[in-house]
Amino acid sequence: MNIKKISKVITTSLALSLVLSACSDNKASTDEKSKDSGSKGKKVELIYARGKDDTHATQKMVAAFEKKYPNIDVKFREMPADTGKQHNAYVTAFNAKSDEIDVFDMDVVWPAEFAQAGYVMPLDRFIQKDGVKLDEYNEGALSASKFKGKQWALPKFIDAGMLFYRTDLVKSPPKTWDDLLKQAKADKGKGGTKFGYLMQAKQYEGLVCNAVEFIASYGGEIINDKGEVVVDSPQAVKGIKKLVEVATSDVVPKNVTTFAEPESHTAFINGQSAFIRNWPYQYALANDKSQSKIVGKIGVAPLPAGDKGPAAALGGWQAGINKNTDVPKEAWLFLKFMAGEEGQKLDAINGGHAPTLNKLFDDPDVQKANPYFKEEGFVNALKSAVSRPVAPNYTEISDIIQIQISKAIAKEITPEQAAKNMQKEISAKLEK
């Protein structure tokens, strides 16, 4: 073996050891685990990994599960808060076929990638055996956890793009994108505002979310459920045109292409705009007396509709099982509990997350903990959620979308050309 190969082996080994040490306290060996959670009274150790949780909802969920299944000992391993670092840590571990982690959380755009790579276990046999009612889940969240006809995860909580507005300036939220432009123009300058509308138009993942919303609201898609690239359809082009029209209008900041979520929400809570497109956290932030100038003046509604209706980019997290786990039965029991009614209720109450089980929005305890969950605009916005393109190489697809939409906003190319470029480049990526 030459020096370069030796160096590569050492580097890979060190990277893996760092990942495992960061999320492990010497997990019990296979011999120490029971294959049956109730056999001979032995405790089965299960490792659950997810990102940082400052709400402590995870610990409460684990405690409730262990009370129900006393022979299963769940060890919570906290992963990096940064989503990208989480992703890379999992990839490093799973590429090495490690069984260190049994159950783990996935960002909504990971399931297809992880399924294609062989990192996760298909859940269909468990779902069928236990009679899990998938039709009770939010349709958009559920579709994001499917790939090539199989279910690779179950959705835990959901995020979706929404329209937030100043109730002291806006009598009723706009129904269409054209209505938004009219109202935003009329309200710009009122109540100390500088802008009419705020969005995320910087070249990053948030721009992809905005693009998905415009395209879907006009009946278009980027990749359909058959895995076909269809972004050059008339409907998709119409959505891109409307996005460009809004992003280059005089109702948004002139430097809107530098705006991600922080720039958007900061301007909004400082009273600088009548409308903003953002995620659900915006509601709580705008009502935080320690930093907001518009407390008690916030309304929420679905994003404006195109020809097809309103559409919201899906966000949120899913739970899956490591394909190499040596305790699949116990892993499924925990995953089913977390993503089921009891687990999601605990997470909604203690973690403030919007559940993917639709019926929990009517639960009195959930509503008491999250008053804005009761608002019709919030619920309808979640119901309009659509997933971002489902592809095993999503990161590469996202980069293409970001670049082409950014060029269209900058008027370097037309919306039609942006669609053609995306069609060609995304198709090439999927053919690899």
C-alpha positions in Angstrom: 0.0 0.0 0.0 1.5 3.4 -1.0 1.7 6.4 1.3 -1.4 8.1 -0.3 -3.5 5.0 0.3 -2.3 4.7 3.9 -3.0 8.4 4.5 -6.5 8.0 3.1 -7.3 4.9 5.3 -6.0 6.8 8.4 -8.0 9.9 7.6 -11.2 7.9 7.1 -10.7 5.9 10.3 -10.1 9.1 12.3 -13.2 10.8 10.8 -15.3 7.8 11.8 -13.9 7.6 15.3 -14.7 11.2 15.8 -18.3 10.8 14.6 -18.8 7.8 16.9 -17.2 9.4 19.9 -19.3 12.4 19.5 -22.6 10.5 19.6 -21.7 7.5 21.8 -20.9 6.4 25.3 -19.7 3.0 24.3 -23.0 1.5 23.2 -23.6 -2.1 24.4 -22.3 -4.8 22.1 -24.5 -7.0 20.0 -24.1 -9.8 22.6 -25.4 -7.6 25.3 -28.5 -6.8 23.4 -31.6 -9.0 23.4 -33.3 -9.6 20.1 -36.7 -9.6 22.0 -37.5 -6.6 24.2 -39.3 -8.9 26.6 -37.1 -12.0 26.6 -35.8 -13.1 30.0 -36.3 -9.6 31.4 -33.1 -8.4 29.8 -32.7 -4.7 28.9 -32.2 -3.9 25.3 -30.2 -0.8 24.6 -31.2 1.5 21.7 -29.4 4.5 20.5 -31.4 7.4 19.2 -29.6 10.3 17.5 -30.9 13.8 16.5 -29.8 17.4 16.6 -29.6 19.6 19.6 -32.8 20.0 21.5 -32.9 23.0 23.8 -36.6 22.3 24.7 -35.9 19.0 26.4 -38.9 17.5 24.6 -36.8 14.6 23.5 -35.9 13.6 27.0 -39.6 13.7 28.0 -40.5 11.6 25.0 -37.9 9.0 25.8 -39.0 8.8 29.4 -42.6 8.2 28.3 -41.5 5.5 25.9 -39.4 3.7 28.5 -42.3 3.7 30.9 -44.4 2.0 28.3 -41.5 -0.4 27.3 -39.5 -0.9 30.5 -37.2 -3.5 28.9 -35.9 -1.0 26.3 -33.3 1.5 27.4 -33.1 4.4 25.0 -29.9 6.4 24.9 -30.3 9.9 23.4 -27.2 11.0 21.5 -27.1 14.7 20.6 -25.7 15.4 17.1 -24.4 18.8 15.9 -27.0 21.6 15.7 -25.8 22.4 12.1 -27.9 20.3 9.7 -25.1 20.0 7.2 -22.7 18.7 9.9 -25.4 16.2 11.0 -25.8 15.0 7.5 -22.1 14.5 7.0 -21.7 12.7 10.4 -24.4 10.2 9.5 -23.0 9.6 6.0 -19.5 8.9 7.5 -20.9 6.4 10.0 -23.3 4.7 7.6 -20.7 4.4 4.9 -18.7 2.4 7.4 -21.8 0.2 8.0 -21.7 1.1 11.7 -24.6 -0.1 13.9 -23.7 2.5 16.5 -27.0 4.4 15.9 -30.3 2.6 15.7 -32.9 5.3 15.1 -32.1 8.8 13.9 -33.8 12.0 12.6 -33.6 13.1 9.0 -34.1 16.5 7.4 -37.1 16.3 5.1 -34.9 16.2 2.0 -32.7 13.3 3.1 -34.8 10.2 2.8 -34.4 9.6 -0.9 -30.6 10.1 -0.7 -30.3 7.8 2.3 -32.5 5.2 0.8 -30.6 5.2 -2.5 -27.3 4.8 -0.5 -28.6 1.9 1.5 -28.4 3.7 4.9 -32.0 3.2 6.0 -34.3 0.2 6.4 -37.6 0.2 4.6 -40.6 0.4 7.0 -43.3 -1.1 4.9 -43.4 -4.5 6.6 -43.6 -2.9 10.0 -46.3 -0.5 8.9 -48.4 -3.3 7.4 -48.0 -5.6 10.3 -49.0 -3.0 12.9 -51.7 -1.4 10.8 -50.3 2.1 10.9 -52.8 4.5 9.3 -50.6 6.5 6.9 -53.7 8.5 5.7 -53.8 10.3 9.1 -50.5 12.0 8.3 -50.0 15.3 6.5 -49.8 14.3 2.8 -46.8 16.5 1.9 -44.8 15.3 4.9 -45.5 11.7 4.1 -44.6 11.9 0.5 -41.2 13.3 1.4 -40.4 10.0 3.3 -41.2 7.8 0.3 -38.8 6.8 -2.5 -39.4 4.4 -5.4 -42.6 3.2 -3.9 -41.3 2.4 -0.4 -41.7 4.1 2.9 -38.2 4.9 4.4 -39.2 7.1 7.4 -42.2 8.5 9.2 -42.7 12.2 9.6 -42.3 13.6 13.1 -43.1 17.3 12.7 -43.7 19.7 9.9 -42.6 23.2 8.8 -44.1 25.0 5.9 -43.8 28.4 4.2 -46.5 30.8 5.3 -47.6 34.4 4.9 -47.4 36.5 8.0 -48.9 40.0 8.0 -49.5 43.1 10.1 -53.0 43.0 11.4 -52.9 46.7 12.1 -52.3 47.4 8.4 -54.0 44.5 6.6 -57.7 43.9 7.0 -57.6 40.5 5.2 -54.7 38.6 3.7 -54.4 38.4 -0.1 -55.7 35.4 -1.9 -53.5 35.5 -5.0 -50.0 36.6 -5.9 -51.4 39.5 -7.9 -53.5 40.5 -4.9 -50.3 40.5 -2.8 -48.5 42.8 -5.1 -51.4 45.2 -5.0 -51.9 45.2 -1.3 -48.1 45.3 -0.6 -47.8 48.3 -2.8 -50.7 50.1 -1.1 -49.4 49.3 2.4 -45.8 50.1 1.7 -44.9 53.2 3.8 -47.8 52.9 6.2 -47.2 52.4 9.9 -43.5 53.1 9.6 -42.9 50.4 7.0 -40.2 50.6 4.3 -41.3 47.6 2.3 -44.5 45.8 1.3 -43.2 42.3 1.2 -40.2 40.3 2.4 -39.0 37.0 1.1 -35.8 34.9 0.9 -34.1 35.5 -2.5 -30.5 34.9 -1.6 -28.8 32.1 -3.5 -29.2 29.3 -0.9 -31.7 26.6 0.0 -34.3 29.2 1.0 -34.5 30.3 -2.6 -35.3 26.8 -3.6 -38.2 26.7 -1.1 -39.6 30.0 -2.5 -39.2 28.7 -6.1 -41.0 25.4 -5.2 -43.9 27.5 -3.8 -44.3 29.7 -6.8 -44.0 26.8 -9.3 -46.4 24.5 -7.4 -49.0 27.3 -7.0 -49.3 27.5 -10.8 -49.6 23.7 -11.1 -46.0 23.0 -12.0 -43.3 20.6 -10.6 -39.6 20.3 -10.8 -39.5 16.5 -10.6 -42.8 14.5 -10.6 -43.7 11.5 -8.5 -42.4 9.2 -11.3 -39.0 10.7 -11.0 -39.3 12.6 -14.3 -37.9 16.1 -14.7 -40.8 18.4 -15.7 -39.5 21.9 -14.8 -39.8 23.2 -18.4 -43.6 22.8 -18.4 -45.8 25.8 -19.1 -47.1 25.7 -15.5 -43.6 25.7 -14.0 -42.5 28.5 -16.3 -45.5 30.6 -15.3 -44.5 30.1 -11.6 -40.9 31.2 -12.2 -42.2 34.3 -14.1 -44.3 35.3 -11.1 -41.4 34.7 -8.7 -39.2 37.0 -10.8 -42.0 39.6 -11.0 -42.3 39.6 -7.2 -38.6 39.5 -6.5 -37.9 42.4 -8.9 -40.9 44.6 -7.9 -40.7 47.8 -5.9 -42.5 46.2 -2.9 -39.4 44.2 -1.8 -36.0 45.5 -0.7 -33.7 46.5 -3.5 -31.1 44.1 -2.0 -33.6 41.3 -1.6 -31.1 38.9 -3.2 -29.1 39.2 0.0 -32.0 38.2 2.2 -32.2 34.8 4.0 -34.4 34.1 7.0 -32.5 36.3 9.5 -32.5 39.4 7.3 -36.2 38.8 6.5 -37.5 38.2 10.0 -35.3 41.0 11.5 -36.8 43.6 9.2 -40.3 42.3 9.9 -40.2 42.3 13.7 -38.7 45.8 13.5 -41.9 46.9 11.8 -40.4 47.4 8.3 -42.9 45.4 6.2 -46.6 44.7 6.0 -46.0 41.1 4.7 -43.4 38.4 5.0 -43.0 34.8 3.7 -41.4 32.7 6.4 -41.6 29.6 8.5 -43.8 29.1 11.6 -41.2 30.3 14.1 -41.9 33.8 12.7 -45.1 33.9 14.8 -43.4 33.4 18.1 -40.5 35.7 17.2 -42.9 38.5 16.2 -44.7 38.2 19.6 -41.5 38.2 21.6 -41.7 41.4 23.7 -37.9 41.5 24.2 -37.1 42.0 20.5 -40.2 42.7 18.5 -41.9 46.1 17.8 -45.1 44.5 16.5 -46.2 42.2 19.4 -49.9 41.3 19.1 -50.2 42.6 15.6 -49.5 39.4 13.7 -51.8 37.3 11.4 -50.9 34.1 9.5 -52.3 32.8 6.3 -51.5 30.4 3.5 -49.2 31.8 0.9 -51.0 33.5 -2.0 -52.4 31.3 -4.8 -51.5 31.0 -8.4 -53.7 29.3 -11.0 -53.6 26.0 -9.1 -54.0 27.3 -5.6 -51.7 28.0 -2.6 -48.6 26.0 -2.1 -46.0 25.9 0.8 -42.6 24.4 0.6 -42.3 21.5 3.0 -39.9 21.5 5.9 -39.6 19.4 9.0 -38.0 16.2 10.2 -38.5 12.5 9.7 -37.3 9.5 11.7 -35.7 6.4 10.2 -33.9 3.2 11.1 -30.3 2.4 10.4 -30.2 -0.5 8.0 -27.4 -2.1 10.0 -29.2 -2.0 13.4 -29.1 -5.2 15.3 -32.3 -4.4 17.1 -34.8 -3.7 14.3 -37.9 -4.7 16.4 -37.1 -2.4 19.2 -36.0 0.4 16.8 -39.4 0.2 15.1 -41.3 0.3 18.4 -39.5 3.5 19.3 -39.9 5.1 15.9 -43.6 4.3 15.9 -44.0 5.8 19.3 -42.2 9.0 18.4 -44.0 9.5 15.1 -47.3 8.3 16.6 -50.0 10.2 18.5 -48.5 10.1 21.9 -45.0 11.0 20.8 -46.0 13.8 18.5 -48.3 15.2 21.2 -45.4 15.4 23.7 -43.2 17.0 21.1 -45.9 19.6 20.2 -46.6 20.5 23.8 -43.0 20.6 25.0 -41.1 21.3 21.8 -43.5 23.6 20.0 -43.4 21.6 16.8 -46.3 21.4 14.4 -47.4 17.7 14.3 -47.7 15.7 11.1 -50.8 13.9 12.4 -53.6 16.2 11.4 -55.9 15.3 14.3 -53.5 16.7 16.9 -54.3 20.2 15.8 -57.7 19.7 17.4 -56.2 18.4 20.7 -57.0 20.8 23.6 -53.6 20.3 25.3 -51.7 20.9 22.0 -53.8 24.1 21.4 -53.2 25.4 24.9 -49.4 25.0 24.5 -49.5 26.5 21.0 -52.4 29.0 20.7 -51.6 29.9 17.1 -52.1 26.3 16.0 -55.8 27.0 16.3 -55.7 29.8 13.7 -57.3 28.7 10.4 -54.6 30.4 8.4 -51.9 28.3 10.1 -53.7 25.0 9.6 -54.6 25.7 6.0 -51.0 26.7 5.2 -49.7 23.4 6.5 -52.3 21.5 4.4 -50.9 23.2 1.3 -47.4 21.9 1.9 -45.6 20.3 -1.0 -42.2 18.6 -0.9 -39.0 19.8 -2.6 -37.7 17.6 -5.4 -37.3 14.0 -4.2 -33.9 12.8 -5.5 -31.0 10.8 -4.1 -28.6 13.6 -5.1 -30.8 16.4 -3.8 -27.9 18.7 -2.9 -26.7 18.8 -6.5 -30.3 19.4 -7.7 -30.7 22.2 -5.2 -27.5 23.9 -6.5 -28.8 23.9 -10.0 -32.1 25.4 -9.0 -30.5 28.1 -6.9 -28.1 29.2 -9.7 -30.8 29.3 -12.5 -33.4 31.1 -10.4 -30.8 33.6 -9.2 -29.8 34.3 -12.8 -33.5 34.8 -13.7 -34.0 37.3 -10.9 -30.9 39.2 -11.9 -32.4 39.3 -15.5 -29.3 37.6 -16.8 -31.6 35.0 -18.4 -35.3 34.7 -19.0 -37.6 32.5 -16.9 -38.1 30.3 -20.0 -34.3 29.9 -20.3 -33.9 29.2 -16.6 -36.5 26.4 -16.9 -34.8 24.9 -20.0 -31.4 25.0 -18.2 -32.8 23.3 -15.1 -34.5 20.7 -17.3 -31.3 19.9 -19.0 -28.9 20.0 -16.0 -31.2 18.2 -13.6 -31.9 15.5 -16.1 -28.2 15.0 -16.6 -27.7 14.7 -12.8 -30.4 12.1 -12.5 -29.0 10.0 -15.3 -25.7 9.5 -13.5 
